[in-house]
Amino acid sequence: MLLIGDDWAEDHHDVEVQDGAGRKLAAAKLPEGVEGIAKPHELLAKHGGKDLNAAEVVVGIETGRGSWVQALIASGYQVYAINPRQAARFKERYASSGAKSDKGDAHALADMVRIDRDQMHPVAGDSEQAQALKVVARTHQTLIWERTRAFQRLRSTLREYFPAALNAYADLTLTSTDALELLIKAPTPAAGAKLTRTQVTAVPARARRHHRDAKAATIQTALRERQLGLPEPVTAAYAATATAHARLIIALNERIAELEGQVKAHFLAHPDAEIYLSMPGIAEITGARVLAEFGDDPTRYASAKARKNYAGTSPITRASGKSHTVQARYVRNNRLADALQTQAFSALRASPGARRYYDKQRAREAGYNPAPRQVGNRLVGILHGCLKTRTLYDEATAWSHHAHPEPHAA
């Protein structure tokens, strides 16, 4: 068996090759790309011989994504994506001074997969469909997060010089394109007060808003309320800033809408989509995010507990001496946790069984955060069973057997 530690950077890889006893056989600095990926094969052929079995090559690297990793997997090597936090702790075995080098990191990664790989999981063999879905689903979610950040900046700006706008466009939602167009049309208190009913009505009419006349009256009234003013140059500067934020949010709205179509198309084309959509609280976007983050490698999760641990919904126990506590699992995949939380809250309305389970947790004095998390934990287990047996969710079957309630985490 040969082991490779691969410390990657944007433009190169520092690698070290070891034998099964930990003896250093070779070290090299390889360029990124086609030229670089050929070098590990040459090193392995030199030290492992022509009869080396690719399955006996184990690679440790601090990422599970990218063309380099996919090329290593395609070569038949066992590739382990090592958490940088775990790698940092492992390196403390060598020295506590905090010294660091790329060669030293490559050596530590090779040692990790030689010594501790039984405690690690190889990079999941997700299908091309699942990998593509993950790309668009993550990008879609990232753009939504970016829009939220841009909105918070816009809201903060308006509070400084034009608070009436926040009240005026509350019914339209300030992240909506029609509300932003009105703000761009009249970005100052003086300009807002001069907007006519016709000008205000025209924008929500293009967006096909219901009750637009009533909404227009509310907007016009709010914009004409008296408020404290700022010097004209300061107001103009704030107006330019608010307009820039508004235009950015409009652009993000357009890109989010485009990507939403891509996310749905990739998700619905996946063979597991029907099972995910049968689960309570899951629609196309939520289902796409959950599938993308779990992946579709059927061997990745050995049990429902393993899937729950990865999801971060299962609690962790901390016991030391007389102290024994059950706590929430905060080291987790935050994208997956966010999607599962959305599912859990929606399932309370869609599934009588989920609602009963939630009420049971609340009766045990579980808090407002732990109770939905326990619902999500239960739903992850149910999903695992459905995927394993290739069956759709059934309300009666899913909630027919109630084991003792799981410990809740604060």
C-alpha positions in Angstrom: 0.0 0.0 0.0 1.2 3.5 -0.8 -0.1 6.7 0.8 -0.1 10.2 -0.5 -0.5 13.4 1.5 -1.7 16.2 -0.8 -1.5 19.8 0.5 -3.2 21.9 -2.1 -3.1 25.5 -3.0 -4.7 27.6 -5.8 -1.9 27.0 -8.2 0.1 24.0 -6.9 0.1 20.8 -4.8 2.8 19.7 -2.3 2.7 15.9 -2.2 4.5 13.2 -0.2 4.4 9.5 -0.9 4.9 7.0 1.9 4.9 3.3 2.2 2.7 1.3 4.6 5.4 1.7 7.3 5.4 5.4 7.1 8.8 5.6 5.3 9.0 8.7 3.0 9.5 7.6 -0.5 9.2 10.8 -2.5 8.1 14.4 -2.2 7.3 16.9 -5.0 5.7 20.3 -5.7 3.2 19.8 -8.6 1.5 22.4 -10.7 -2.3 22.5 -10.9 -3.9 21.1 -14.1 -3.3 18.4 -16.6 0.5 18.5 -16.3 0.5 18.3 -12.6 -2.0 15.4 -12.2 0.2 13.2 -14.3 3.1 13.5 -11.8 1.6 11.5 -8.9 1.0 8.5 -11.3 4.7 8.7 -12.3 5.8 8.7 -8.6 3.6 5.8 -7.8 4.8 3.8 -10.8 8.4 4.4 -9.8 7.9 3.3 -6.2 5.1 0.8 -6.5 6.0 -0.9 -9.6 4.0 -1.8 -12.7 1.8 -4.2 -10.8 0.6 -1.7 -8.2 -3.2 -1.9 -7.7 -4.8 1.5 -7.8 -7.1 0.5 -5.0 -4.1 0.2 -2.7 -3.2 3.9 -3.1 -4.7 6.1 -0.4 -4.8 9.9 -0.7 -5.4 12.4 2.0 -6.3 16.0 0.9 -8.2 18.8 2.6 -11.0 19.1 0.1 -13.5 16.8 -1.5 -14.3 18.9 -4.5 -12.7 20.0 -7.8 -11.3 18.5 -10.9 -8.1 17.4 -9.2 -10.0 15.3 -6.7 -12.3 13.8 -9.4 -9.2 12.9 -11.4 -7.7 11.0 -8.4 -11.0 9.2 -7.8 -11.3 8.3 -11.5 -7.8 6.7 -11.3 -9.2 4.3 -8.8 -7.4 5.7 -5.7 -9.0 5.8 -2.2 -9.4 9.5 -1.6 -10.1 10.9 1.9 -11.3 14.5 2.2 -9.8 15.5 5.6 -11.4 18.3 7.6 -8.9 21.1 8.0 -9.8 21.3 11.7 -8.9 17.7 12.2 -5.7 18.1 10.3 -4.7 21.1 12.5 -5.2 19.0 15.6 -3.2 16.1 14.1 -0.3 18.4 13.3 0.0 19.3 17.0 1.5 15.8 17.5 4.6 17.0 15.8 5.1 20.4 17.5 3.1 22.8 19.7 5.0 25.9 18.4 2.5 26.5 15.5 5.3 26.2 12.9 3.9 25.5 9.4 5.1 24.5 5.9 3.4 23.0 2.9 5.8 20.1 2.9 5.1 19.5 6.6 1.4 19.6 5.9 1.7 17.0 3.1 3.7 14.8 5.5 1.0 15.1 8.2 -1.8 14.3 5.7 0.0 11.2 4.6 0.5 10.2 8.2 -3.2 10.8 8.9 -4.5 8.4 6.2 -1.9 5.9 7.2 -2.7 6.0 10.9 -6.3 7.1 11.3 -8.1 6.4 8.0 -10.4 3.8 9.9 -11.9 6.9 11.6 -12.4 8.8 8.3 -14.8 8.5 5.4 -13.6 8.4 1.8 -14.9 11.0 -0.7 -18.5 10.0 -1.6 -19.0 8.5 -5.0 -21.9 10.8 -5.9 -23.3 10.5 -9.4 -22.8 13.2 -12.0 -26.4 14.3 -11.6 -26.0 14.8 -7.9 -22.7 16.7 -8.4 -24.3 19.0 -10.9 -27.3 19.6 -8.6 -25.0 20.5 -5.8 -23.3 23.2 -7.9 -26.5 25.0 -8.9 -28.3 24.4 -5.5 -25.4 25.9 -3.6 -25.0 28.8 -5.9 -28.7 29.6 -5.7 -28.6 29.5 -1.9 -25.5 31.7 -1.9 -27.1 34.3 -4.1 -30.1 34.4 -1.7 -27.7 34.9 1.2 -26.0 37.7 -0.8 -29.4 39.3 -1.4 -30.2 39.2 2.3 -26.9 41.0 3.1 -27.5 43.6 0.4 -31.0 44.2 1.8 -29.7 44.6 5.3 -27.3 47.3 4.0 -30.1 49.0 2.1 -32.4 48.9 5.2 -29.6 50.4 7.4 -29.1 53.2 4.8 -32.8 54.0 4.6 -33.1 54.2 8.4 -30.4 56.9 8.4 -32.1 59.3 6.0 -35.5 57.9 4.6 -37.3 55.8 7.3 -40.7 56.5 5.7 -39.6 54.3 2.7 -39.4 51.3 5.1 -43.0 51.8 6.1 -44.2 52.7 2.7 -42.9 49.5 1.0 -43.5 47.1 3.8 -46.6 45.5 2.1 -44.6 45.0 -1.2 -41.5 43.6 0.6 -38.5 45.8 0.1 -36.5 43.0 -1.7 -39.2 42.8 -4.4 -38.3 44.3 -7.7 -41.4 46.6 -7.9 -40.7 48.1 -4.5 -37.0 48.7 -5.5 -38.1 50.3 -8.8 -40.2 52.8 -6.9 -37.3 53.5 -4.5 -35.0 54.1 -7.5 -37.6 56.4 -9.1 -37.8 58.5 -5.9 -34.8 57.8 -3.7 -35.2 60.9 -1.4 -38.0 62.0 0.9 -38.7 65.0 -1.3 -38.9 63.0 -4.4 -41.1 60.3 -2.7 -43.6 62.9 -1.5 -44.0 64.1 -5.1 -44.9 60.7 -6.5 -48.5 60.7 -8.0 -51.0 57.9 -7.5 -50.6 57.0 -11.2 -46.8 56.7 -10.9 -47.1 54.6 -7.8 -49.8 52.3 -9.2 -48.0 51.7 -12.5 -45.1 49.7 -10.9 -47.1 47.2 -8.9 -49.5 46.9 -11.9 -46.5 45.7 -14.1 -45.8 43.1 -11.4 -49.5 42.0 -11.4 -50.0 42.8 -7.7 -53.4 42.2 -6.2 -55.2 45.2 -4.5 -52.7 47.5 -6.1 -54.9 50.6 -5.7 -55.1 50.1 -2.0 -51.4 49.4 -1.8 -50.7 52.5 -3.9 -52.7 54.6 -1.5 -50.8 53.2 1.5 -47.5 53.9 -0.2 -48.4 57.5 -1.1 -49.6 58.3 2.4 -46.5 56.9 4.0 -44.2 58.7 1.7 -45.9 62.1 2.4 -45.5 61.8 6.2 -43.3 64.4 7.7 -39.9 63.3 8.9 -36.7 64.8 10.2 -34.5 65.9 7.3 -30.7 66.0 6.6 -28.7 68.6 4.6 -29.3 68.3 0.9 -25.7 67.1 0.0 -25.9 64.4 2.7 -29.3 63.3 1.5 -28.1 63.1 -2.1 -25.1 60.9 -0.9 -27.4 58.6 0.9 -29.8 58.5 -2.1 -26.9 57.4 -4.4 -26.0 54.7 -1.9 -29.5 53.4 -1.6 -30.0 53.4 -5.4 -26.8 51.3 -5.8 -28.0 48.8 -3.2 -31.4 48.6 -4.9 -30.0 48.0 -8.3 -27.8 45.3 -6.9 -30.8 43.5 -5.3 -32.7 43.8 -8.6 -29.8 42.1 -10.4 -29.7 39.4 -7.8 -33.4 38.8 -8.1 -33.0 38.2 -11.8 -30.1 35.7 -11.3 -31.9 33.9 -8.4 -35.0 33.4 -10.6 -32.8 32.0 -13.4 -31.0 29.7 -11.2 -34.2 28.5 -9.5 -35.3 27.1 -12.8 -31.9 25.3 -13.1 -32.2 23.9 -9.6 -35.7 22.5 -10.2 -34.7 21.0 -13.6 -31.7 19.2 -12.2 -33.6 18.0 -9.1 -36.6 16.7 -11.0 -34.3 14.8 -13.4 -32.7 12.9 -10.5 -34.1 9.4 -9.8 -34.4 10.1 -6.0 -36.5 13.2 -6.5 -39.8 11.3 -6.2 -38.8 10.0 -2.8 -37.7 13.4 -1.5 -40.9 15.0 -2.7 -43.0 12.4 -0.9 -41.5 13.6 2.4 -43.6 16.1 4.4 -42.4 19.7 4.3 -40.2 19.3 1.2 -40.8 21.1 -2.0 -38.6 21.3 -5.1 -36.1 23.8 -3.8 -35.8 22.4 -0.3 -35.6 18.9 -1.7 -32.9 19.9 -4.1 -30.8 21.3 -1.3 -31.2 18.3 1.0 -30.4 15.9 -1.9 -27.4 17.9 -3.0 -25.9 18.0 0.5 -26.6 14.4 1.4 -25.5 13.2 -2.0 -26.7 10.0 -3.6 -23.9 7.5 -2.9 -25.8 4.5 -1.5 -22.8 3.4 0.6 -22.1 6.8 2.2 -24.3 6.4 5.3 -24.1 3.0 6.9 -27.1 3.6 9.1 -29.8 6.2 9.8 -27.7 7.3 12.8 -24.7 8.1 10.5 -27.0 10.2 8.2 -28.4 12.0 11.3 -24.9 12.7 12.6 -23.8 14.2 9.2 -27.0 16.3 9.1 -26.2 17.7 12.6 -29.7 17.0 13.8 -28.7 14.3 16.4 -27.5 15.6 19.8 -24.1 14.9 21.3 -23.4 13.7 24.8 -20.7 15.2 26.9 -19.9 13.1 30.0 -17.0 13.7 32.3 -16.9 12.7 36.0 -20.3 13.6 37.5 -21.2 15.9 34.6 -23.5 14.5 31.9 -25.1 16.8 29.4 -26.8 16.4 26.0 -26.2 19.3 23.7 -26.9 20.4 20.1 -24.4 19.4 17.4 -23.0 22.7 16.1 -20.1 21.3 14.0 -22.2 20.4 10.9 -23.0 21.2 7.3 -24.8 24.5 7.7 -26.4 24.4 4.3 -28.0 21.1 5.1 -29.0 22.1 8.6 -30.7 25.2 7.1 -32.7 23.1 4.6 -33.7 20.5 7.2 -34.9 23.2 9.6 -37.1 24.6 6.8 -38.5 21.2 6.2 -39.2 20.5 9.9 -41.2 23.7 10.3 -43.2 23.1 7.2 -43.8 19.4 8.2 -45.6 20.6 11.3 -48.4 21.8 9.1 -48.2 19.0 6.5 -47.8 16.0 8.7 -50.1 15.1 11.7 -47.4 12.7 12.9 -44.7 15.3 12.9 -47.1 17.7 14.7 -47.8 15.1 17.4 -44.1 14.4 17.8 -43.4 18.1 18.1 -46.1 18.5 20.8 -44.6 15.6 22.7 -41.2 17.3 22.7 -42.7 20.6 23.9 -44.6 18.7 26.6 -41.2 17.4 27.8 -40.2 21.1 28.1 -38.0 21.0 25.0 -37.3 24.6 23.9 -38.5 26.3 20.7 -35.2 25.3 19.0 -34.6 21.8 20.2 -38.2 20.6 19.5 -38.1 21.4 15.7 -34.6 20.0 15.6 -35.9 16.7 17.1 -38.6 16.7 14.4 -35.9 17.2 11.8 -33.9 14.4 13.3 -36.8 12.0 13.1 -37.5 13.0 9.5 -33.9 12.4 8.5 -34.2 8.8 9.9 -37.4 8.3 8.0 -35.8 9.6 4.8 -32.9 7.2 5.2 -35.4 4.3 5.4 -37.2 5.4 2.3 -34.0 5.8 0.3 -32.7 2.4 1.5 -35.9 0.6 0.6 -36.7 2.7 -2.4 -40.2 3.4 -1.2 -42.2 6.6 -0.9 -43.0 8.2 2.4 -46.2 7.0 4.0 -47.7 8.9 7.0 -49.1 5.9 8.8 -45.9 3.8 8.5 -43.6 6.6 9.4 -45.2 7.4 12.7 -46.7 4.1 13.7 -43.9 3.1 16.0 -42.9 5.7 18.6 -39.8 4.7 20.5 -38.9 6.5 23.7 -38.4 10.2 23.0 -34.9 11.1 22.1 -33.0 13.3 24.6 -33.4 16.9 23.7 -30.4 19.3 23.4 -30.4 22.7 24.8 
